[in-house]
Amino acid sequence: MTGPVALCCGEPSGVGPELAAKAWRTLGADVPFMLIGDPSHLPPGTPVAEITDPSQARDAARSGLPVLRHDFGGPATPGTPDPRHAQAVIDVIARGVDLVRSGQARALCTAPIHKKALQDGAGFPYPGHTEYLAALAGTPRVVMMLASPALRVVPTTIHIPLSEVPTALTADLLHDTLQITHEALIRDFGIAQPRIAVAGLNPHAGEGGAMGREEIDVIAPVLDRMRATGLDLHGPMSADTMFHDRARASFDAAVCMYHDQALIPIKTLDFDRGVNITLGLPFIRTSPDHGTAMDIAGRNLANPSSMIEALKMAHAMGGARVTAPA
């Protein structure tokens, strides 16, 4: 894919505008991106280069932050979300998707949204960004990956109580998660033969059934069937031995069974540079791995590392998708 990365502004009262400005100061034209949003919401003194077409972003980035204007009709107060901005936030996301799907943008990167403000101001019916993007794309199942230079992890089940994980962990869900992850590593990361480590659910991967049978009844049969089709899958493995240095060198991504099993390792290893990636969409989408941070918005305190990595990763994945074999 060609063109710049499209950065959706997210909640304008959060740290998104500040992070966009800081990311441009670091990346400049080396990783061309354009902010879709209202330029009046950017921190005072931000050099702005307004553009009318994504193709102008690379040249514009040499003099200022490229902004594809999307008027919100009013100022944003840092730390105080305005429900009147809700529909514009939603429309920016849809506009970004249209630009990527039409080939005018290389990939989509999304600044954090404030879900309650969207619900209060526009009746937003989705739990979050990911579900809205899947609906726009007509994609029945997507997968969340957290990635950094140190590690890539995928949780099979995500935002549910731990007590519900054994029931939610079905063979179909695990199969689809592994298949989507495998295909994305080839298509979007340029890894010809992905190696995927798969965690067990229970301590010591169930210890032969002594501490649970999910590994025997659900996980291992899925892995056996998928190995027979050529996938390089290792497991089910004891999660407590998967993430030390030597173990991480043996795989390209780790698929875990629940949220914290996946996210604790990556946030311990590389807290500031983690990137949220949605796999399974017909376009590339990344996001910084944090929220709107209303408590520090407008105070020039936000760390831009995750946003910078999200933009760099979107740019790189766009390049890999171009060159990946059909």
KASULQUI-V865016 format. One record per residue. N is the residue number from 1. RES is the residue in one letter. PSI is psi in radians with two decimals (999 if undefined). Layout:
N;RES;PSI
N;RES;PSI
This chain:
1;M;2.54
2;T;-3.05
3;G;3.10
4;P;2.92
5;V;2.34
6;A;2.05
7;L;1.93
8;C;2.42
9;C;-0.45
10;G;-2.73
11;E;2.01
12;P;-0.26
13;S;-0.05
14;G;-2.74
15;V;-0.03
16;G;-0.89
17;P;-0.73
18;E;-0.73
19;L;-0.64
20;A;-0.77
21;A;-0.76
22;K;-0.66
23;A;-0.74
24;W;-0.70
25;R;-0.54
26;T;-0.77
27;L;-0.58
28;G;-2.31
29;A;0.01
30;D;-0.65
31;V;1.49
32;P;2.26
33;F;2.84
34;M;2.42
35;L;2.26
36;I;1.95
37;G;-2.96
38;D;2.03
39;P;-0.39
40;S;-0.23
41;H;-0.13
42;L;2.72
43;P;2.51
44;P;2.41
45;G;-0.04
46;T;2.16
47;P;2.11
48;V;2.34
49;A;1.67
50;E;2.40
51;I;2.78
52;T;-0.14
53;D;2.44
54;P;-0.51
55;S;-0.29
56;Q;-0.11
57;A;-0.77
58;R;-0.84
59;D;-0.70
60;A;-0.58
61;A;-0.28
62;R;-0.36
63;S;-0.33
64;G;3.11
65;L;2.03
66;P;2.23
67;V;2.13
68;L;1.86
69;R;2.34
70;H;1.77
71;D;2.37
72;F;-0.20
73;G;0.25
74;G;2.85
75;P;2.84
76;A;2.35
77;T;1.99
78;P;2.29
79;G;-0.13
80;T;1.66
81;P;2.49
82;D;1.96
83;P;-0.37
84;R;-0.29
85;H;-0.09
86;A;-0.84
87;Q;-0.63
88;A;-0.68
89;V;-0.79
90;I;-0.75
91;D;-0.59
92;V;-0.71
93;I;-0.83
94;A;-0.65
95;R;-0.72
96;G;-0.73
97;V;-0.75
98;D;-0.71
99;L;-0.67
100;V;-0.77
101;R;-0.46
102;S;-0.08
103;G;0.09
104;Q;-0.37
105;A;2.64
106;R;-0.66
107;A;2.94
108;L;2.30
109;C;2.35
110;T;2.20
111;A;2.75
112;P;2.55
113;I;2.82
114;H;1.78
115;K;-0.68
116;K;-0.70
117;A;-0.67
118;L;-0.67
119;Q;-0.76
120;D;-0.67
121;G;-0.41
122;A;0.16
123;G;0.59
124;F;2.06
125;P;0.09
126;Y;2.59
127;P;-0.45
128;G;-3.00
129;H;-0.88
130;T;-0.80
131;E;-0.63
132;Y;-0.74
133;L;-0.71
134;A;-0.67
135;A;-0.75
136;L;-0.62
137;A;-0.21
138;G;0.58
139;T;2.11
140;P;-0.55
141;R;2.24
142;V;2.91
143;V;2.42
144;M;2.22
145;M;2.41
146;L;2.23
147;A;2.55
148;S;3.05
149;P;-0.33
150;A;-0.44
151;L;2.59
152;R;2.25
153;V;2.59
154;V;2.09
155;P;2.30
156;T;-0.82
157;T;2.66
158;I;-1.69
159;H;1.20
160;I;2.76
161;P;2.58
162;L;-0.59
163;S;-0.34
164;E;-0.13
165;V;-0.81
166;P;-0.62
167;T;-0.68
168;A;-0.40
169;L;1.47
170;T;2.84
171;A;-0.70
172;D;-0.76
173;L;-0.79
174;L;-0.75
175;H;-0.86
176;D;-0.69
177;T;-0.79
178;L;-0.72
179;Q;-0.79
180;I;-0.71
181;T;-0.82
182;H;-0.84
183;E;-0.65
184;A;-0.64
185;L;-0.61
186;I;-0.90
187;R;-0.73
188;D;-0.26
189;F;-0.05
190;G;0.49
191;I;1.94
192;A;-0.69
193;Q;1.45
194;P;2.45
195;R;2.11
196;I;2.17
197;A;2.38
198;V;2.14
199;A;2.65
200;G;2.99
201;L;-0.71
202;N;2.87
203;P;2.43
204;H;0.52
205;A;0.66
206;G;-0.25
207;E;0.98
208;G;0.44
209;G;-0.14
210;A;-0.46
211;M;0.61
212;G;2.61
213;R;0.07
214;E;-0.64
215;E;-0.72
216;I;-0.76
217;D;-0.51
218;V;-1.01
219;I;-0.95
220;A;-0.75
221;P;-0.67
222;V;-0.79
223;L;-0.72
224;D;-0.77
225;R;-0.69
226;M;-0.55
227;R;-0.62
228;A;-0.35
229;T;0.01
230;G;-0.02
231;L;2.47
232;D;1.60
233;L;2.36
234;H;2.14
235;G;-3.01
236;P;2.37
237;M;2.68
238;S;2.11
239;A;-0.44
240;D;-0.10
241;T;0.23
242;M;-0.31
243;F;0.18
244;H;2.99
245;D;-0.84
246;R;-0.68
247;A;-0.76
248;R;-0.48
249;A;-0.22
250;S;-0.04
251;F;2.82
252;D;-0.41
253;A;2.67
254;A;2.25
255;V;2.14
256;C;2.95
257;M;-0.37
258;Y;2.94
259;H;-1.05
260;D;-0.48
261;Q;-0.57
262;A;-0.75
263;L;-0.51
264;I;-0.81
265;P;-0.81
266;I;-0.63
267;K;-0.42
268;T;-0.74
269;L;-0.62
270;D;1.13
271;F;-0.75
272;D;-0.36
273;R;0.21
274;G;2.47
275;V;2.36
276;N;2.15
277;I;2.36
278;T;1.97
279;L;2.61
280;G;-0.13
281;L;2.77
282;P;0.17
283;F;2.91
284;I;2.31
285;R;2.19
286;T;2.90
287;S;2.58
288;P;2.59
289;D;1.07
290;H;3.04
291;G;-2.78
292;T;-0.31
293;A;0.93
294;M;-0.51
295;D;-0.36
296;I;0.07
297;A;2.40
298;G;0.09
299;R;0.13
300;N;0.61
301;L;-0.23
302;A;2.35
303;N;2.12
304;P;0.06
305;S;-0.80
306;S;-0.68
307;M;-0.76
308;I;-0.80
309;E;-0.64
310;A;-0.70
311;L;-0.75
312;K;-0.72
313;M;-0.69
314;A;-0.75
315;H;-0.80
316;A;-0.72
317;M;-0.62
318;G;-0.71
319;G;-0.71
320;A;-0.66
321;R;-0.56
322;V;-0.76
323;T;-0.18
324;A;2.52
325;P;2.59
326;A;999
